[in-house]
């Protein structure tokens, strides 16, 4: 796991060269809201949701 320290709320973190970025939108109490920009063909789900709908089969096959 890579941990990145973001200096300011709203500062994007770029992932790869496919136009995927993540940014901290809000922090309240113990919760962090993230904004994620990704191409339409990239599925973005919380792991708990993917587990319920079976959407993590690809991740399981990769050993994640």
Backbone torsions as a table, in degrees:
resi	resn	phi	psi	omega
1	UNK	NA	135.1	176.5
2	UNK	-101.7	128.7	177.3
3	UNK	-108.7	125.6	-179.3
4	UNK	-116.5	130.3	176.2
5	UNK	-90.6	123.8	179.5
6	UNK	-100.2	129.7	-176.0
7	UNK	-71.5	-38.8	-174.9
8	UNK	-134.6	144.6	174.2
9	UNK	-59.8	134.6	-179.5
10	UNK	95.0	-9.8	179.2
11	UNK	-75.0	119.1	-176.5
12	UNK	-75.9	148.5	172.1
13	UNK	-113.2	123.5	-177.1
14	UNK	-90.1	139.0	178.9
15	UNK	-119.8	116.7	179.6
16	UNK	64.6	-164.1	-178.9
17	UNK	-115.9	18.2	-176.9
18	UNK	-97.8	14.1	177.6
19	UNK	83.1	23.1	178.2
20	UNK	-95.6	128.4	176.2
21	UNK	-140.7	152.5	179.7
22	UNK	-129.7	138.2	175.4
23	UNK	-142.8	150.0	176.5
24	UNK	-77.8	120.1	-178.4
25	UNK	-93.0	-39.5	-176.7
26	UNK	-157.5	150.3	174.3
27	UNK	-131.6	120.6	179.0
28	UNK	-137.2	118.9	-178.9
29	UNK	59.4	-125.5	-179.4
30	UNK	-97.4	14.2	-177.2
31	UNK	-115.3	140.6	178.3
32	UNK	-118.3	129.3	175.9
33	UNK	-100.3	128.6	-179.3
34	UNK	-110.5	142.8	171.0
35	UNK	-106.9	130.9	-177.2
36	UNK	-124.9	128.1	175.5
37	UNK	-112.9	125.8	-179.0
38	UNK	-150.9	155.1	175.3
39	UNK	-59.6	154.2	-177.4
40	UNK	-57.8	-30.5	-177.6
41	UNK	-78.1	-5.3	178.5
42	UNK	-97.6	121.2	178.5
43	UNK	-80.9	131.4	178.9
44	UNK	-122.6	109.7	-179.9
45	UNK	-138.2	147.6	168.0
46	UNK	-65.3	147.9	-177.8
47	UNK	-59.2	-38.3	-179.5
48	UNK	-62.3	-36.4	177.8
49	UNK	-72.3	-42.8	179.2
50	UNK	-61.2	-37.9	177.9
51	UNK	-61.5	-40.9	-178.0
52	UNK	-69.6	-37.4	-176.2
53	UNK	-96.9	0.9	179.3
54	UNK	75.4	18.1	-178.1
55	UNK	-81.7	1.6	-178.2
56	UNK	-103.5	17.0	-179.2
57	UNK	-57.8	-41.3	179.7
58	UNK	-63.1	-42.4	179.1
59	UNK	-64.5	-40.8	179.7
60	UNK	-62.8	-40.5	179.7
61	UNK	-64.5	-29.8	179.9
62	UNK	-86.4	-5.6	178.3
63	UNK	84.2	22.2	179.6
64	UNK	-91.4	NA	NA
